[in-house]
Amino acid sequence: MVAFYGEKREVLSSAPVAPQAQVQRIPVYTTTEAPVGYRIERTIGLCWGVAARSRDLLSSTVAGLRTIAGGEIPEFVHLAETTRAEALQRLEQHAIQLGANAVVGARFDSTSVPPASEIFAYGTAVVVVPTTD
């Protein structure tokens, strides 16, 4: 997984955001170490983002009925995608607070504690610079 600066990302909050907050983004995420074209100049340390969401009663009821027929349950897929995006956004903000401009070794972990689902995004906050090769 690699995302570069300028990529459109879903904004989870409907609250107004200051223009400066929208501009400051982590340019690189990767599940590996330094991506091609970059080298790690400084390792800052562990960074993370946690999101927990619960299902509403209507979605849970509809999803429960869908389990009878089997197959994909769109209500649960939407919940997982929304929670993952929120955890990733929080990971990014934590990395920025630590002074990083990249996150390497990014991973996700999840757990379900009824009635909520939790997704934990974590990685190593680093400062990367373009290679001069």
Sequence and secondary structure as in RCSB ss.txt:
>XXXX:A:sequence
MVAFYGEKREVLSSAPVAPQAQVQRIPVYTTTEAPVGYRIERTIGLCWGVAARSRDLLSSTVAGLRTIAGGEIPE
FVHLAETTRAEALQRLEQHAIQLGANAVVGARFDSTSVPPASEIFAYGTAVVVVPTTD
>XXXX:A:secstr
  B TT        S   HHHHH    EE SSSS TTEEEEEEEEEEEEEEEEE  HHHHHHHHHHHHH S  HH
HHHHHHHHHHHHHHHHHHHHHHHT SEEEEEEEEEEEETTEEEEEEEEEEEEEEE   
